[in-house]
Amino acid sequence: MLEIVDIRQDKGTRWYAEADPAIPLWSLVLVTYGSCVYWIGGKKIVAERGSALLLTDREAYYGKSIPTVLHEKYVVAFRPTASDPALPILRSDSYTLWRTGMYELLADRLKTAYEQWRDELPYRAVMAQALLLETLVHANRELDRGRPSADKFRLAETMRSYIQLHHREPIGKEQLGDAIGKTPNYAATLYRSVTGQTIGESVHAARIKTAQYLLRHSLLTVAEIAEYVGYADPSYFYRLFKRLTGQVPSELIAERDESHN
């Protein structure tokens, strides 16, 4: 199990950690915008958008912004509570940096964990712990598989971009196969192996993200928003929205800009 010490959305503050061999502290970092620099054990590394970094204070490290370059990242500081963690990535004495093909999945989990922690919601520690553990499992599986080839990564990114542009339309393996010039089954298998999500899961996530914005910033009704993002059945949209966000659409409507009230 894991004990979470802190979760933050870091936008460029400097911070430093020195080794504490008695109680080692881990940090999971996911860069969501721009790039930043870390010095770890005297070695300089650059983490860019889409990069995940797992490091421990068994080695002293220092992280900072790159001058004139903005960046944002999620940072989760935690300690494994077992002397022999179940996940191999938590048995290392050094750092692991990789460009993750599962960016959307990991970002979603860490964003939710951060919001739970920031808003001090009931049982936030338990929820954040579960989300962090899921994130680390996905990360360890990805590292076990090995990094996808540049060609596979490029094809997955092409499919991901297609989903972002066309998520209001019906999208399945046939459409994505056409988008990358491959067979539907190849497209579906590749997409899941690189991103950790099925095509359907990514489409739903993109639609719900659009719906969240419209619920807060438009004058459309829930039924109109459901139809706009691609759901003909408002009741299905309602159930899916609650399952994916933990909220009901009416809660977001209550947050609409005052100018729309």
N, C-alpha and C positions, 0 to 999 in steps of 0.2 A: 504494500500500500504506500501512499504518498501523503506527506504533510505539506500543504501549500503555505508558503510564507507570504507571498505577495503576487499580485497580478497587476500589470500596468500597461497602458498604451503609451509608449515612449516616443516623443517627437523630437528627440535630439539632445536631451540633457546628458551631461557627462556623468559617468559613474565608475566606481572602482571597487574591486573585491580582492582581498588577500586570502591566501589559503588558510583554512582552519581545519587542520587534520582531524581534530576531535569530532567535529560535526560538519562534514562536507555539505555544501550547498550546491544544488544544480540550478541551471537556468535554461529554459527553452525559449529561443528567440525566433520569431517569424517576421521577416521584413516585408511590409505591405506597400511601401512606397519609397522610392529613391534608393540610396545606398549609404552605408556607414562603415566605419573602420573599427576593428578590434586588434588589440595587442594581447596575445595570449602566450605566456611563457617567453616573452621577448620576440615572438613571431607576429608579423603583421598579416592580417587577413581582411578582405573586403567582402561584406555581405550585401547583396543587392536584392531588389524586389523579387520575391519568389524563393529566396534563400531561407533555409532553416538552419539554425545553429543550436547545438546542444553542448553545453560546457559546464565544467565543475570548478569550484574554487580550490581544488587540489593544486591547480596552477593559478598563480595570480594573473588577473586579466584587467584590461582597461578598455572601455568602449567609448567612442565619441563620434560626433558628426564630422563629415567631410566639409571643409569650408565652402560656402556658397551652394552646397547641395542639401536640399531638404530631405528628410526621411521620416518614416513612421514604422513602428514595429510593435508587436505584442511581445511582452516579456513575462514569463511565469517563473518565479523562484520557488523551489520546492526541495524537500528532503525525502528520500526513500526511508521508510520506517523499518524495513527489513535489512539485516546485515548482508544478505545475498539477494539482491533484487532479481525478480523473475525475468526482466527484460535485459537482454545482453547489452544494449546500448547504455545501460546505467551501471555497467561494471567497468567502464573505461576510466582511466586516470587522466585522459586528455579530452580534446574537443572533437566534435563531428560537425562538419559543415557540408551541406549539399543543396543543390537546386532541386526543389521538390516538384514532381509532376502532380502531386496531390494538393497543390496550393489552395484551391477553392475549399476543399474538404477541411484541411487543417485551419485555414483562416476562419471558417465558419465556427468550428469548435472553440477556438481560442477567443473569438469575438464574444460568443455566448458566455464563456467562462469569465471573461473580463467584465461583461455587463452584470453578471450575477454578483461578482465580487465588488464592483464599484457601487452598485445600488444597495448593497447590504441586504439582499433578499433573504427570506427565511431559508435556512439550511444551505446557505450559499457555499459553505466549505465542502459539504458533501457533493453538491452538484458540480462545483468547479473541479473537485478531485476526480469525479467520474469522467468529466470531459477531458481533463488532462491525461488521464490514464488511457482513454480511447485514442487521443492524439498520439501518444507515445507508441501505442500498439501499431497504429497505421504507419508511423515513421519507421519503426523497427522492421515491419514487413517490407516496406519499400527498400530499406537498406539491405535487407536479406536478399531481395530479388536482384539487387544491383541496379545501377542507374540505367534507364533506357537509353538506347542509342540516340544520337542526335536526330536521325531521320524519324524514329518513332516519336520522340519528343515533339518534333516539328509537326507531325501529323496530328498528334493529340491536341496541340495548341491550335491548329487550324480548325479542328472539330469544336474545341471549346469556344473559339471566336464565333463560329457559325451559330452555336447555341445562343450566345449572348445577343447576336444580331437578329435571330429569327425565333426566339423562345415563345413568342405569342402564337406562332404557327405550329401545326402538327410536326413533330420532329421524332424520327426513329432512326434505326440503323440504316435504312435505305437512303434517307436524305444525307446522313453523314458519310456513308459510303460514296455517294456521288460527289460530295464536297471534297473528298481526298483522292478520288479516283481508285477506290478499292472496293472489294465486295462488302456487302452489308455485315456479314458475320465477322469478317476481319476487322472492320471499323468498330463494331461493338466490343470485341475482345480486346483490341488495342486500347480503346478508350478506358475501359475499366482497369486494365493492367497498369496503365500509366497514372490515371487520376484517382483510382480507388473508389470511383463512383460509377454507377450505371448511367446510360444516356438519360433514362427517365428521371433519375435522381437529380441530375444536373439541370434538366429542363424545369422540373418543379422548383428547384432552388432559385433559378433565374426569374421565374414567374413570380414567386413569392417575394423576392427582393423588389421587383417592380411594384407589386401590390402594396408593399409596406410604404414605399415612397408616396404612392397615390392616396393611400388611406390617410396619410399625414398632411399632404400638401395639395389635394385637389378637392373639388366639390362633388365628385362622383359618389354614388351610393355603393354599398358593398356589392350588390348584384351587378352594377355597371362595371365595377372594377374587375370582378370575377370574369365577366364576359370579355373585357378588354384584354386581360392577360392570357385568355385561352381556355377558360372553364365555362361550359354552357350550364352547368349545374351549380348554383350558388351554395347549396348545402354541402356538396363535395368540396368546394373551395374552402368553406368555413372549417370543415373537419381537417383538411390538409393544412390549412394555415395554422390552426391550433396545434397540430402535431409537430409542425416544423419550427414554430416560433415560441410555443408555450403561452401564447396570447390569443385573444379572440379579436377579430377585426375592429369591433366597436371600441376597444381600448386604444387603438391607434387613431381612430377618428377623433377621439377626445383630445388628442395631442395636436390637432390641426392648427395651423397658424391663426392667430387672433384675427387677422384680417379676413379670414374666411368664416368667422363666427357670425 
